[in-house]
């Protein structure tokens, strides 16, 4: 789930590992998808990989949960994902 790759490799906690965990939780909320439950698109192992793909293609809003898009301006959503 929420552990930064650096922590799993080196076993050291830092501010960066805390931020990583926070970002994963934030993306789960915004996208409505669990980090390790990306069954809809099996070519991605994690939510971060999925979000990164949409982000680099310039269509980040397409990965956001439809329930959020209806009530939140797209620029706010973009700001959350840019974290």
Backbone as JSON Lines, residues from 0, in Angstrom:
{"i":0,"aa":"X","n":[0.46,-1.15,0.0],"ca":[0.0,0.0,0.0],"c":[0.54,1.35,0.0]}
{"i":1,"aa":"X","n":[0.92,1.82,1.17],"ca":[1.25,3.24,1.3],"c":[2.72,3.5,1.59]}
{"i":2,"aa":"X","n":[3.54,2.51,1.58],"ca":[4.96,2.71,1.89],"c":[5.72,3.18,0.66]}
{"i":3,"aa":"X","n":[6.55,4.18,0.87],"ca":[7.38,4.69,-0.22],"c":[8.4,3.62,-0.62]}
{"i":4,"aa":"X","n":[8.72,3.56,-1.9],"ca":[9.72,2.58,-2.35],"c":[11.05,2.72,-1.61]}
{"i":5,"aa":"X","n":[11.44,3.94,-1.27],"ca":[12.69,4.18,-0.55],"c":[12.67,3.5,0.82]}
{"i":6,"aa":"X","n":[11.5,3.53,1.47],"ca":[11.39,2.9,2.78],"c":[11.51,1.38,2.66]}
{"i":7,"aa":"X","n":[10.86,0.81,1.68],"ca":[10.92,-0.64,1.53],"c":[12.32,-1.11,1.14]}
{"i":8,"aa":"X","n":[13.07,-0.26,0.44],"ca":[14.43,-0.64,0.03],"c":[15.45,-0.42,1.13]}
{"i":9,"aa":"X","n":[15.34,0.7,1.86],"ca":[16.37,1.08,2.83],"c":[15.9,1.01,4.28]}
{"i":10,"aa":"X","n":[14.59,0.94,4.52],"ca":[14.06,0.82,5.87],"c":[14.16,2.09,6.7]}
{"i":11,"aa":"X","n":[14.33,3.23,6.04],"ca":[14.44,4.5,6.78],"c":[13.23,5.37,6.5]}
{"i":12,"aa":"X","n":[12.67,5.92,7.58],"ca":[11.55,6.84,7.46],"c":[12.05,8.26,7.33]}
{"i":13,"aa":"X","n":[11.31,9.06,6.59],"ca":[11.66,10.47,6.43],"c":[10.39,11.25,6.1]}
{"i":14,"aa":"X","n":[10.54,12.54,5.96],"ca":[9.41,13.37,5.55],"c":[8.91,12.92,4.18]}
{"i":15,"aa":"X","n":[9.82,12.53,3.32],"ca":[9.44,12.09,1.97],"c":[8.55,10.84,2.02]}
{"i":16,"aa":"X","n":[8.86,9.92,2.91],"ca":[8.03,8.72,2.99],"c":[6.64,9.04,3.54]}
{"i":17,"aa":"X","n":[6.55,10.01,4.45],"ca":[5.25,10.46,4.94],"c":[4.44,11.11,3.83]}
{"i":18,"aa":"X","n":[5.08,11.95,3.05],"ca":[4.41,12.64,1.94],"c":[3.92,11.62,0.93]}
{"i":19,"aa":"X","n":[4.73,10.63,0.63],"ca":[4.34,9.58,-0.31],"c":[3.05,8.91,0.15]}
{"i":20,"aa":"X","n":[2.99,8.51,1.4],"ca":[1.8,7.86,1.93],"c":[0.58,8.77,1.86]}
{"i":21,"aa":"X","n":[0.77,10.05,2.18],"ca":[-0.33,11.01,2.11],"c":[-0.84,11.14,0.69]}
{"i":22,"aa":"X","n":[0.07,11.23,-0.27],"ca":[-0.32,11.38,-1.68],"c":[-1.09,10.15,-2.16]}
{"i":23,"aa":"X","n":[-0.67,8.97,-1.76],"ca":[-1.38,7.76,-2.16],"c":[-2.81,7.78,-1.63]}
{"i":24,"aa":"X","n":[-2.99,8.15,-0.37],"ca":[-4.33,8.24,0.21],"c":[-5.15,9.3,-0.51]}
{"i":25,"aa":"X","n":[-4.57,10.45,-0.78],"ca":[-5.26,11.52,-1.49],"c":[-5.71,11.06,-2.88]}
{"i":26,"aa":"X","n":[-4.84,10.37,-3.6],"ca":[-5.2,9.87,-4.93],"c":[-6.3,8.81,-4.86]}
{"i":27,"aa":"X","n":[-6.27,7.97,-3.83],"ca":[-7.34,6.99,-3.67],"c":[-8.69,7.68,-3.52]}
{"i":28,"aa":"X","n":[-8.72,8.76,-2.77],"ca":[-9.96,9.5,-2.56],"c":[-10.4,10.17,-3.85]}
{"i":29,"aa":"X","n":[-9.49,10.86,-4.51],"ca":[-9.82,11.61,-5.72],"c":[-10.23,10.68,-6.86]}
{"i":30,"aa":"X","n":[-9.56,9.54,-6.98],"ca":[-9.82,8.63,-8.1],"c":[-10.88,7.58,-7.79]}
{"i":31,"aa":"X","n":[-11.13,7.33,-6.5],"ca":[-12.08,6.3,-6.14],"c":[-11.57,4.9,-6.41]}
{"i":32,"aa":"X","n":[-10.24,4.74,-6.4],"ca":[-9.6,3.45,-6.68],"c":[-8.57,3.19,-5.59]}
{"i":33,"aa":"X","n":[-8.52,1.97,-5.09],"ca":[-7.49,1.59,-4.11],"c":[-6.14,1.51,-4.8]}
{"i":34,"aa":"X","n":[-5.08,1.77,-4.07],"ca":[-3.73,1.78,-4.63],"c":[-3.36,0.46,-5.3]}
{"i":35,"aa":"X","n":[-3.68,-0.64,-4.66],"ca":[-3.29,-1.93,-5.24],"c":[-4.47,-2.67,-5.86]}
{"i":36,"aa":"X","n":[-5.54,-1.96,-6.16],"ca":[-6.74,-2.57,-6.73],"c":[-7.07,-1.93,-8.07]}
{"i":37,"aa":"X","n":[-6.15,-1.99,-8.98],"ca":[-6.36,-1.38,-10.29],"c":[-6.76,-2.49,-11.27]}
{"i":38,"aa":"X","n":[-7.86,-3.16,-10.97],"ca":[-8.32,-4.27,-11.8],"c":[-8.89,-3.81,-13.13]}
{"i":39,"aa":"X","n":[-9.34,-2.57,-13.18],"ca":[-9.93,-2.07,-14.41],"c":[-8.91,-2.0,-15.54]}
{"i":40,"aa":"X","n":[-7.68,-1.7,-15.2],"ca":[-6.61,-1.61,-16.19],"c":[-5.44,-2.45,-15.7]}
{"i":41,"aa":"X","n":[-5.42,-3.72,-16.04],"ca":[-4.43,-4.64,-15.47],"c":[-2.97,-4.35,-15.83]}
{"i":42,"aa":"X","n":[-2.73,-3.48,-16.8],"ca":[-1.33,-3.18,-17.16],"c":[-0.63,-2.3,-16.13]}
{"i":43,"aa":"X","n":[-1.37,-1.8,-15.15],"ca":[-0.8,-0.97,-14.1],"c":[-0.78,-1.75,-12.8]}
{"i":44,"aa":"X","n":[0.35,-1.73,-12.1],"ca":[0.44,-2.45,-10.83],"c":[-0.05,-1.63,-9.65]}
{"i":45,"aa":"X","n":[0.03,-0.3,-9.78],"ca":[-0.4,0.57,-8.69],"c":[-1.21,1.74,-9.22]}
{"i":46,"aa":"X","n":[-1.91,2.38,-8.33],"ca":[-2.67,3.57,-8.68],"c":[-1.75,4.67,-9.18]}
{"i":47,"aa":"X","n":[-0.57,4.78,-8.59],"ca":[0.37,5.83,-9.0],"c":[0.77,5.67,-10.47]}
{"i":48,"aa":"X","n":[0.98,4.44,-10.91],"ca":[1.32,4.21,-12.32],"c":[0.17,4.64,-13.22]}
{"i":49,"aa":"X","n":[-1.04,4.32,-12.82],"ca":[-2.22,4.7,-13.6],"c":[-2.36,6.22,-13.68]}
{"i":50,"aa":"X","n":[-2.26,6.88,-12.54],"ca":[-2.39,8.34,-12.5],"c":[-1.27,9.0,-13.3]}
{"i":51,"aa":"X","n":[-0.06,8.49,-13.19],"ca":[1.07,9.07,-13.93],"c":[0.82,8.98,-15.43]}
{"i":52,"aa":"X","n":[0.29,7.87,-15.9],"ca":[0.01,7.71,-17.33],"c":[-1.0,8.75,-17.81]}
{"i":53,"aa":"X","n":[-2.08,8.93,-17.07],"ca":[-3.07,9.94,-17.44],"c":[-2.48,11.34,-17.36]}
{"i":54,"aa":"X","n":[-1.69,11.59,-16.33],"ca":[-1.07,12.91,-16.14],"c":[-0.14,13.26,-17.31]}
{"i":55,"aa":"X","n":[0.72,12.34,-17.71],"ca":[1.67,12.62,-18.79],"c":[0.99,12.79,-20.13]}
{"i":56,"aa":"X","n":[-0.18,12.23,-20.27],"ca":[-0.94,12.39,-21.52],"c":[-1.81,13.64,-21.52]}
{"i":57,"aa":"X","n":[-1.84,14.33,-20.38],"ca":[-2.6,15.57,-20.3],"c":[-4.1,15.38,-20.07]}
{"i":58,"aa":"X","n":[-4.5,14.19,-19.69],"ca":[-5.92,13.95,-19.45],"c":[-6.17,13.4,-18.04]}
{"i":59,"aa":"X","n":[-5.6,14.06,-17.07],"ca":[-5.67,13.62,-15.68],"c":[-7.11,13.57,-15.15]}
{"i":60,"aa":"X","n":[-7.96,14.44,-15.65],"ca":[-9.34,14.49,-15.17],"c":[-10.07,13.18,-15.5]}
{"i":61,"aa":"X","n":[-9.63,12.46,-16.51],"ca":[-10.29,11.21,-16.91],"c":[-10.14,10.1,-15.88]}
{"i":62,"aa":"X","n":[-9.19,10.2,-14.98],"ca":[-8.98,9.16,-13.97],"c":[-9.69,9.5,-12.65]}
{"i":63,"aa":"X","n":[-10.26,10.67,-12.56],"ca":[-10.92,11.13,-11.33],"c":[-12.32,10.51,-11.22]}
{"i":64,"aa":"X","n":[-12.7,10.17,-10.01],"ca":[-14.01,9.6,-9.72],"c":[-15.11,10.53,-10.23]}
{"i":65,"aa":"X","n":[-16.06,9.99,-10.96],"ca":[-17.13,10.77,-11.57],"c":[-17.95,11.52,-10.52]}
{"i":66,"aa":"X","n":[-18.08,10.97,-9.33],"ca":[-18.84,11.64,-8.27],"c":[-18.18,12.94,-7.85]}
{"i":67,"aa":"X","n":[-16.87,13.02,-7.95],"ca":[-16.15,14.25,-7.59],"c":[-16.22,15.27,-8.71]}
{"i":68,"aa":"X","n":[-16.08,14.81,-9.94],"ca":[-16.07,15.73,-11.09],"c":[-17.35,16.54,-11.16]}
{"i":69,"aa":"X","n":[-18.46,15.93,-10.82],"ca":[-19.75,16.61,-10.89],"c":[-19.84,17.81,-9.95]}
{"i":70,"aa":"X","n":[-19.11,17.77,-8.84],"ca":[-19.25,18.8,-7.81],"c":[-18.01,19.66,-7.58]}
{"i":71,"aa":"X","n":[-16.97,19.41,-8.3],"ca":[-15.71,20.11,-8.04],"c":[-15.13,20.66,-9.34]}
{"i":72,"aa":"X","n":[-14.72,21.93,-9.35],"ca":[-14.1,22.48,-10.56],"c":[-12.84,21.7,-10.96]}
{"i":73,"aa":"X","n":[-12.63,21.54,-12.25],"ca":[-11.51,20.75,-12.75],"c":[-10.16,21.29,-12.29]}
{"i":74,"aa":"X","n":[-10.03,22.6,-12.12],"ca":[-8.74,23.14,-11.68],"c":[-8.42,22.72,-10.25]}
{"i":75,"aa":"X","n":[-9.44,22.54,-9.4],"ca":[-9.21,22.04,-8.05],"c":[-8.72,20.6,-8.08]}
{"i":76,"aa":"X","n":[-9.34,19.82,-8.94],"ca":[-8.93,18.42,-9.09],"c":[-7.49,18.35,-9.57]}
{"i":77,"aa":"X","n":[-7.16,19.16,-10.54],"ca":[-5.8,19.19,-11.07],"c":[-4.81,19.54,-9.96]}
{"i":78,"aa":"X","n":[-5.16,20.49,-9.11],"ca":[-4.27,20.88,-8.01],"c":[-4.05,19.72,-7.05]}
{"i":79,"aa":"X","n":[-5.07,18.94,-6.76],"ca":[-4.92,17.78,-5.87],"c":[-3.97,16.76,-6.47]}
{"i":80,"aa":"X","n":[-4.09,16.53,-7.74],"ca":[-3.27,15.52,-8.39],"c":[-1.83,16.0,-8.55]}
{"i":81,"aa":"X","n":[-1.61,17.29,-8.63],"ca":[-0.25,17.82,-8.77],"c":[0.55,17.71,-7.48]}
{"i":82,"aa":"X","n":[-0.08,17.31,-6.38],"ca":[0.64,17.14,-5.12],"c":[1.73,16.14,-5.34]}
